[in-house]
Amino acid sequence: MLQVRNSKWKLDRKMRAMWLQLGLWMLLNEAAHARLLKFTNVKCLELPTNAGFCRYDYCRLKVVRRNQVELSLKVSLLQLPITNLTTRLQCFQRSDGYRPFVYNILFDFCKLMAARKYRLSFERFVFDTIREHSNFNHSCPWTENYMMVDKFALDFTKVNMPVPTGVYRLDFTFYAYGIARTLTQVFFEKLD
């Protein structure tokens, strides 16, 4: 009788351990896939005030696998060196059209790239995220004949943005010598 109870106890313990492992696996698996950031579109525009200053060679998204999309773009710079480069970074959320959402920042791109200890800010966060997939690794004067971002994919583990679920657009307007030259619009979606 005692032997039957012990074997039943061992079986119950094994079953509980198995169910606990299964439950933990399901919970962790769900947590790993619960949040998702992915690009949905990109538009690259040379503004009318560009006047032969630069040209987009390519601007595209590539689907690598389900829910992973990579952004690649290359801008040829035709008037070098560039010593004065400013950027306006705007964030929009889609809600009956795209409406301004939290960020509208104008900053000196040259200072941002030069300062390793630039103040903690949204623009620093965005460009540090992009940096390893781009040639944005030095300050002005900009002497390379192109600017590029190559195979950049949004990864929620690295880009943990405190924004609600929805569709967003980031506008990057680049100014050289105070004149707006290009506009890059990056559309992405956050899912929970």
Backbone as CSV, one residue per row, in Angstrom:
resi,resn,N_x,N_y,N_z,CA_x,CA_y,CA_z,C_x,C_y,C_z
1,MET,0.819,-1.194,0.000,0.000,0.000,0.000,0.862,1.257,0.000
2,LEU,1.885,1.247,0.829,2.790,2.384,0.898,3.524,2.577,-0.423
3,GLN,3.873,1.478,-1.050,4.581,1.545,-2.313,3.696,2.160,-3.405
4,VAL,2.439,1.846,-3.417,1.506,2.394,-4.401,1.380,3.904,-4.198
5,ARG,1.274,4.339,-2.939,1.180,5.770,-2.658,2.429,6.518,-3.113
6,ASN,3.607,5.975,-2.846,4.861,6.620,-3.243,4.959,6.744,-4.760
7,SER,4.582,5.695,-5.467,4.653,5.773,-6.926,3.642,6.783,-7.469
8,LYS,2.461,6.847,-6.836,1.465,7.838,-7.257,1.978,9.248,-6.975
9,TRP,2.617,9.448,-5.830,3.169,10.753,-5.467,4.238,11.181,-6.465
10,LYS,5.115,10.237,-6.855,6.164,10.545,-7.829,5.544,10.928,-9.168
11,LEU,4.515,10.213,-9.561,3.832,10.510,-10.816,3.181,11.890,-10.761
12,ASP,2.501,12.206,-9.660,1.886,13.529,-9.497,2.937,14.631,-9.545
13,ARG,4.053,14.407,-8.888,5.124,15.398,-8.874,5.675,15.631,-10.278
14,LYS,5.870,14.555,-11.016,6.376,14.672,-12.389,5.373,15.407,-13.275
15,MET,4.084,15.083,-13.101,3.043,15.751,-13.901,2.986,17.243,-13.577
16,ARG,3.053,17.584,-12.297,3.033,18.994,-11.914,4.244,19.723,-12.481
17,ALA,5.408,19.094,-12.414,6.624,19.710,-12.955,6.493,19.910,-14.465
18,MET,5.921,18.909,-15.145,5.739,19.027,-16.593,4.777,20.172,-16.936
19,TRP,3.656,20.263,-16.215,2.696,21.333,-16.472,3.291,22.700,-16.142
20,LEU,4.091,22.770,-15.099,4.749,24.019,-14.743,5.717,24.448,-15.842
21,GLN,6.499,23.502,-16.356,7.426,23.809,-17.444,6.676,24.259,-18.692
22,LEU,5.588,23.563,-19.011,4.790,23.936,-20.175,4.200,25.334,-20.002
23,GLY,3.681,25.614,-18.821,3.118,26.937,-18.550,4.159,28.040,-18.644
24,LEU,5.344,27.798,-18.080,6.425,28.790,-18.167,6.859,29.003,-19.610
25,TRP,6.970,27.908,-20.364,7.364,28.029,-21.764,6.345,28.865,-22.539
26,MET,5.050,28.604,-22.311,4.004,29.360,-23.010,4.040,30.829,-22.612
27,LEU,4.244,31.104,-21.343,4.301,32.478,-20.864,5.482,33.223,-21.464
28,LEU,6.662,32.601,-21.437,7.852,33.242,-21.995,7.747,33.393,-23.504
29,ASN,7.207,32.400,-24.168,7.029,32.477,-25.617,6.073,33.604,-25.977
30,GLU,5.000,33.741,-25.222,4.030,34.810,-25.462,4.663,36.173,-25.211
31,ALA,5.458,36.282,-24.147,6.113,37.552,-23.824,7.109,37.938,-24.904
32,ALA,7.791,36.956,-25.468,8.782,37.253,-26.497,8.125,37.755,-27.776
33,HIS,6.905,37.325,-28.050,6.242,37.704,-29.293,5.109,38.697,-29.081
34,ALA,4.954,39.183,-27.881,3.818,40.052,-27.587,3.978,41.430,-28.199
35,ARG,5.178,41.921,-28.296,5.402,43.271,-28.801,6.117,43.200,-30.135
36,LEU,5.727,44.083,-31.009,6.294,44.050,-32.341,6.373,45.459,-32.891
37,LEU,7.517,45.797,-33.448,7.705,47.037,-34.188,8.124,46.648,-35.588
38,LYS,7.464,47.212,-36.594,7.905,46.907,-37.955,7.632,48.087,-38.868
39,PHE,8.522,48.240,-39.848,8.346,49.273,-40.855,7.181,48.888,-41.755
40,THR,6.411,49.900,-42.176,5.320,49.636,-43.110,5.518,50.371,-44.431
41,ASN,6.277,51.472,-44.421,6.503,52.234,-45.649,7.642,53.215,-45.417
42,VAL,8.243,53.674,-46.502,9.244,54.739,-46.436,9.095,55.590,-47.693
43,LYS,9.185,56.904,-47.524,9.127,57.836,-48.651,10.313,58.782,-48.537
44,CYS,11.030,58.936,-49.630,12.185,59.825,-49.656,11.942,60.893,-50.716
45,LEU,11.937,62.142,-50.295,11.601,63.245,-51.193,12.729,64.261,-51.255
46,GLU,13.100,64.633,-52.478,14.002,65.769,-52.660,13.110,66.996,-52.735
47,LEU,13.327,67.936,-51.858,12.467,69.115,-51.788,12.789,70.093,-52.912
48,PRO,11.840,70.954,-53.293,12.082,71.917,-54.376,13.274,72.839,-54.109
49,THR,13.606,73.040,-52.838,14.743,73.903,-52.493,16.075,73.161,-52.555
50,ASN,16.062,71.912,-52.998,17.271,71.089,-53.055,18.311,71.670,-54.013
51,ALA,17.894,72.094,-55.181,18.748,72.758,-56.183,20.058,72.022,-56.449
52,GLY,19.978,70.722,-56.728,21.166,69.958,-57.089,22.128,69.699,-55.946
53,PHE,21.661,69.805,-54.727,22.532,69.609,-53.567,22.769,68.122,-53.286
54,CYS,21.719,67.312,-53.474,21.829,65.875,-53.217,20.805,65.123,-54.062
55,ARG,20.949,63.779,-54.056,20.055,62.941,-54.853,19.907,61.589,-54.150
56,TYR,18.685,61.087,-54.064,18.461,59.752,-53.503,18.828,58.708,-54.553
57,ASP,19.738,57.818,-54.223,20.071,56.708,-55.115,19.059,55.578,-54.950
58,TYR,18.709,55.277,-53.713,17.650,54.312,-53.441,17.061,54.585,-52.068
59,CYS,15.841,54.113,-51.907,15.091,54.304,-50.667,14.039,53.199,-50.657
60,ARG,14.270,52.145,-49.856,13.379,50.987,-49.964,13.299,50.202,-48.658
61,LEU,12.249,49.403,-48.608,12.060,48.438,-47.535,12.156,47.046,-48.144
62,LYS,12.722,46.126,-47.384,12.823,44.744,-47.849,12.295,43.832,-46.745
63,VAL,11.352,42.972,-47.109,10.811,42.009,-46.153,11.807,40.858,-46.041
64,VAL,12.357,40.671,-44.847,13.326,39.609,-44.599,12.598,38.322,-44.234
65,ARG,11.659,38.436,-43.333,10.769,37.336,-42.957,9.532,37.968,-42.348
66,ARG,8.586,37.142,-42.020,7.340,37.681,-41.474,7.635,38.570,-40.266
67,ASN,7.082,39.756,-40.287,7.228,40.744,-39.217,8.651,41.268,-39.037
68,GLN,9.532,41.084,-40.016,10.838,41.731,-39.981,11.088,42.372,-41.337
69,VAL,11.185,43.698,-41.308,11.369,44.487,-42.516,12.602,45.358,-42.323
70,GLU,13.473,45.405,-43.347,14.703,46.197,-43.266,14.595,47.443,-44.129
71,LEU,15.127,48.531,-43.607,15.165,49.817,-44.299,16.564,50.042,-44.850
72,SER,16.639,50.436,-46.121,17.913,50.813,-46.737,17.687,52.069,-47.553
73,LEU,18.596,53.032,-47.410,18.530,54.230,-48.244,19.917,54.805,-48.424
74,LYS,20.104,55.477,-49.552,21.390,56.102,-49.850,21.135,57.435,-50.531
75,VAL,21.796,58.465,-50.015,21.689,59.815,-50.560,23.069,60.228,-51.039
76,SER,23.195,60.553,-52.319,24.461,61.072,-52.840,24.518,62.566,-52.589
77,LEU,25.626,63.016,-52.022,25.828,64.440,-51.737,26.666,65.029,-52.862
78,LEU,26.148,66.058,-53.509,26.775,66.581,-54.721,27.603,67.840,-54.487
79,GLN,27.469,68.469,-53.326,28.228,69.691,-53.018,28.936,69.504,-51.682
80,LEU,30.192,69.117,-51.751,30.976,68.830,-50.548,32.049,69.893,-50.338
81,PRO,32.561,70.045,-49.144,32.151,69.458,-47.873,30.940,70.196,-47.301
82,ILE,30.228,69.531,-46.416,29.078,70.142,-45.747,29.507,70.473,-44.319
83,THR,29.416,71.728,-43.972,29.846,72.163,-42.638,28.686,72.582,-41.749
84,ASN,27.494,72.709,-42.318,26.334,73.143,-41.543,25.156,72.241,-41.915
85,LEU,24.799,71.336,-41.022,23.728,70.377,-41.289,22.804,70.325,-40.074
86,THR,21.540,70.638,-40.310,20.534,70.666,-39.250,19.433,69.677,-39.621
87,THR,18.788,69.124,-38.608,17.726,68.143,-38.847,16.506,68.476,-38.009
88,ARG,15.333,68.350,-38.621,14.074,68.434,-37.874,13.512,67.022,-37.820
89,LEU,13.243,66.568,-36.608,12.698,65.237,-36.380,11.301,65.405,-35.796
90,GLN,10.300,64.914,-36.537,8.907,65.038,-36.108,8.280,63.651,-36.036
91,CYS,7.428,63.468,-35.047,6.720,62.202,-34.886,5.224,62.459,-35.046
92,PHE,4.563,61.591,-35.802,3.125,61.683,-36.035,2.493,60.338,-35.710
93,GLN,1.250,60.379,-35.224,0.483,59.164,-34.972,-0.744,59.181,-35.874
94,ARG,-1.070,58.020,-36.458,-2.234,57.960,-37.340,-3.504,57.836,-36.512
95,SER,-4.382,58.803,-36.723,-5.689,58.833,-36.078,-6.522,59.802,-36.895
96,ASP,-7.312,59.292,-37.835,-8.009,60.143,-38.812,-6.995,61.027,-39.529
97,GLY,-6.011,60.418,-40.121,-4.897,61.140,-40.724,-3.743,61.153,-39.734
98,TYR,-2.606,61.659,-40.164,-1.448,61.704,-39.272,-1.458,63.012,-38.500
99,ARG,-1.425,62.899,-37.183,-1.450,64.067,-36.297,-0.151,64.120,-35.507
100,PRO,0.333,65.341,-35.219,1.578,65.463,-34.438,1.483,64.686,-33.123
101,PHE,2.570,64.006,-32.789,2.604,63.181,-31.581,3.917,63.424,-30.838
102,VAL,3.858,64.159,-29.789,4.911,64.390,-28.805,6.151,65.115,-29.337
103,TYR,6.837,64.588,-30.365,8.149,65.115,-30.725,8.120,65.985,-31.976
104,ASN,8.739,67.162,-31.868,9.010,68.046,-32.996,10.283,68.795,-32.616
105,ILE,11.422,68.267,-33.045,12.717,68.730,-32.562,13.570,69.205,-33.727
106,LEU,14.161,70.379,-33.586,15.139,70.892,-34.548,16.487,70.874,-33.840
107,PHE,17.473,70.198,-34.423,18.777,70.087,-33.757,19.914,70.138,-34.768
108,ASP,21.094,70.458,-34.274,22.302,70.536,-35.083,22.859,69.120,-35.249
109,PHE,22.750,68.595,-36.450,23.196,67.227,-36.733,24.701,67.094,-36.513
110,CYS,25.451,68.127,-36.872,26.908,68.091,-36.706,27.291,67.952,-35.236
111,LYS,26.632,68.713,-34.367,26.927,68.622,-32.929,26.527,67.264,-32.368
112,LEU,25.407,66.747,-32.824,24.950,65.438,-32.354,25.962,64.356,-32.703
113,MET,26.492,64.375,-33.921,27.451,63.364,-34.343,28.816,63.564,-33.686
114,ALA,29.168,64.809,-33.367,30.476,65.102,-32.773,30.544,64.718,-31.302
115,ALA,29.450,64.930,-30.582,29.460,64.738,-29.130,29.069,63.322,-28.755
116,ARG,29.987,62.576,-28.198,29.674,61.230,-27.713,28.789,61.308,-26.472
117,LYS,28.914,62.392,-25.719,28.121,62.553,-24.498,27.079,63.641,-24.682
118,TYR,26.429,63.652,-25.836,25.334,64.576,-26.110,24.226,64.292,-25.109
119,ARG,23.519,65.329,-24.705,22.485,65.139,-23.679,21.495,64.031,-24.066
120,LEU,20.966,63.383,-23.063,19.991,62.322,-23.286,18.729,62.937,-23.876
121,SER,18.373,62.518,-25.082,17.246,63.124,-25.780,16.700,62.151,-26.812
122,PHE,15.559,62.506,-27.378,14.927,61.656,-28.381,15.801,61.534,-29.626
123,GLU,16.387,62.641,-30.075,17.226,62.586,-31.278,18.458,61.713,-31.055
124,ARG,19.056,61.774,-29.877,20.206,60.918,-29.555,19.761,59.449,-29.587
125,PHE,18.621,59.160,-29.012,18.086,57.799,-28.998,17.890,57.276,-30.425
126,VAL,17.271,58.078,-31.296,16.993,57.658,-32.676,18.287,57.413,-33.440
127,PHE,19.229,58.361,-33.386,20.442,58.212,-34.189,21.412,57.184,-33.605
128,ASP,21.405,56.967,-32.297,22.211,55.877,-31.733,21.666,54.523,-32.164
129,THR,20.354,54.427,-32.311,19.731,53.184,-32.767,20.114,52.885,-34.216
130,ILE,20.181,53.919,-35.038,20.487,53.764,-36.466,21.989,53.636,-36.724
131,ARG,22.811,54.203,-35.851,24.245,54.385,-36.097,24.975,53.143,-36.608
132,GLU,24.772,51.978,-36.019,25.542,50.803,-36.430,25.160,50.296,-37.824
133,HIS,24.062,50.791,-38.375,23.641,50.397,-39.728,23.830,51.539,-40.722
134,SER,24.620,52.534,-40.360,24.763,53.709,-41.219,26.213,54.178,-41.241
135,ASN,26.455,55.223,-42.017,27.778,55.844,-41.993,27.740,57.150,-41.195
136,PHE,26.812,57.269,-40.263,26.712,58.440,-39.388,27.683,58.280,-38.222
137,ASN,28.962,58.195,-38.504,29.922,57.916,-37.448,30.977,59.007,-37.287
138,HIS,30.767,60.136,-37.902,31.729,61.227,-37.729,31.003,62.559,-37.803
139,SER,31.686,63.594,-37.408,31.055,64.913,-37.355,31.363,65.706,-38.624
140,CYS,30.922,66.940,-38.639,31.170,67.830,-39.770,32.589,68.381,-39.675
141,PRO,33.218,68.757,-40.761,32.640,68.796,-42.107,32.442,67.390,-42.676
142,TRP,31.293,67.218,-43.333,30.950,65.941,-43.941,31.635,65.879,-45.297
143,THR,32.584,64.948,-45.443,33.357,64.877,-46.683,33.048,63.643,-47.522
144,GLU,32.337,62.671,-46.954,31.942,61.502,-47.746,30.901,61.944,-48.765
145,ASN,30.919,61.319,-49.939,29.989,61.760,-50.983,28.614,61.100,-50.879
146,TYR,28.317,60.466,-49.769,26.988,59.877,-49.572,26.687,59.745,-48.079
147,MET,25.383,59.613,-47.784,24.890,59.238,-46.455,24.014,58.020,-46.685
148,MET,24.147,57.018,-45.827,23.363,55.814,-46.062,22.962,55.122,-44.764
149,VAL,21.859,54.399,-44.863,21.399,53.475,-43.828,21.235,52.147,-44.551
150,ASP,21.834,51.085,-44.012,21.835,49.806,-44.712,21.261,48.696,-43.834
151,LYS,20.186,48.092,-44.291,19.571,46.919,-43.653,19.261,47.147,-42.175
152,PHE,18.581,48.233,-41.893,18.191,48.546,-40.516,16.793,48.010,-40.252
153,ALA,16.658,47.138,-39.261,15.360,46.572,-38.874,15.044,47.000,-37.452
154,LEU,13.784,47.267,-37.194,13.358,47.619,-35.842,13.328,46.359,-34.986
155,ASP,13.959,46.427,-33.841,14.004,45.312,-32.899,13.493,45.824,-31.561
156,PHE,12.377,45.272,-31.096,11.748,45.794,-29.878,12.656,45.681,-28.664
157,THR,13.571,44.711,-28.665,14.476,44.585,-27.522,15.475,45.732,-27.465
158,LYS,15.764,46.351,-28.616,16.695,47.482,-28.652,15.972,48.816,-28.736
159,VAL,14.798,48.816,-29.335,14.033,50.045,-29.539,12.765,49.950,-28.702
160,ASN,12.894,50.084,-27.419,11.743,49.977,-26.526,11.160,51.366,-26.324
161,MET,10.252,51.742,-27.201,9.695,53.089,-27.169,8.441,53.119,-26.311
162,PRO,8.369,54.096,-25.423,7.191,54.195,-24.557,6.020,54.869,-25.261
163,VAL,5.486,54.224,-26.283,4.348,54.774,-27.026,3.258,53.714,-27.106
164,PRO,2.010,54.145,-27.203,0.921,53.170,-27.293,0.907,52.443,-28.636
165,THR,0.175,51.364,-28.687,-0.006,50.611,-29.920,-0.594,51.523,-30.988
166,GLY,-0.095,51.405,-32.218,-0.629,52.219,-33.301,0.329,52.320,-34.465
167,VAL,-0.045,53.168,-35.426,0.751,53.416,-36.621,1.355,54.807,-36.490
168,TYR,2.655,54.912,-36.772,3.390,56.159,-36.583,4.177,56.514,-37.835
169,ARG,4.556,57.792,-37.900,5.411,58.283,-38.980,6.471,59.183,-38.362
170,LEU,7.728,58.934,-38.714,8.816,59.824,-38.323,9.253,60.587,-39.564
171,ASP,9.287,61.906,-39.468,9.760,62.751,-40.565,11.141,63.281,-40.221
172,PHE,12.103,63.022,-41.100,13.454,63.560,-40.962,13.636,64.589,-42.076
173,THR,13.660,65.866,-41.728,13.913,66.913,-42.716,15.341,67.390,-42.507
174,PHE,16.177,67.249,-43.540,17.575,67.667,-43.440,17.752,69.032,-44.094
175,TYR,18.388,69.936,-43.352,18.682,71.292,-43.814,20.195,71.426,-43.947
176,ALA,20.642,71.973,-45.058,22.060,72.302,-45.209,22.143,73.805,-45.409
177,TYR,22.924,74.452,-44.580,23.099,75.909,-44.615,21.758,76.630,-44.485
178,GLY,20.872,76.079,-43.656,19.583,76.704,-43.362,18.502,76.488,-44.407
179,ILE,18.778,75.705,-45.446,17.803,75.461,-46.517,17.376,73.991,-46.468
180,ALA,16.064,73.750,-46.451,15.545,72.374,-46.422,15.900,71.675,-47.730
181,ARG,16.581,70.521,-47.629,17.043,69.806,-48.827,16.278,68.507,-49.077
182,THR,16.070,67.701,-48.039,15.392,66.410,-48.219,14.419,66.141,-47.078
183,LEU,13.448,65.297,-47.384,12.492,64.828,-46.384,12.401,63.311,-46.514
184,THR,12.670,62.621,-45.420,12.521,61.170,-45.376,11.418,60.853,-44.382
185,GLN,10.386,60.170,-44.857,9.266,59.783,-44.002,9.318,58.271,-43.793
186,VAL,9.412,57.877,-42.530,9.490,56.464,-42.170,8.221,56.102,-41.406
187,PHE,7.474,55.155,-41.938,6.217,54.710,-41.336,6.469,53.382,-40.622
188,PHE,5.968,53.258,-39.405,6.109,52.003,-38.685,4.886,51.758,-37.824
189,GLU,4.767,50.515,-37.390,3.610,50.112,-36.601,4.086,49.422,-35.330
190,LYS,3.427,49.752,-34.235,3.698,49.068,-32.966,2.484,48.220,-32.622
191,LEU,2.726,46.933,-32.425,1.666,45.988,-32.076,1.968,45.382,-30.714
192,ASP,0.930,45.076,-29.967,1.109,44.369,-28.689,0.583,42.965,-28.808
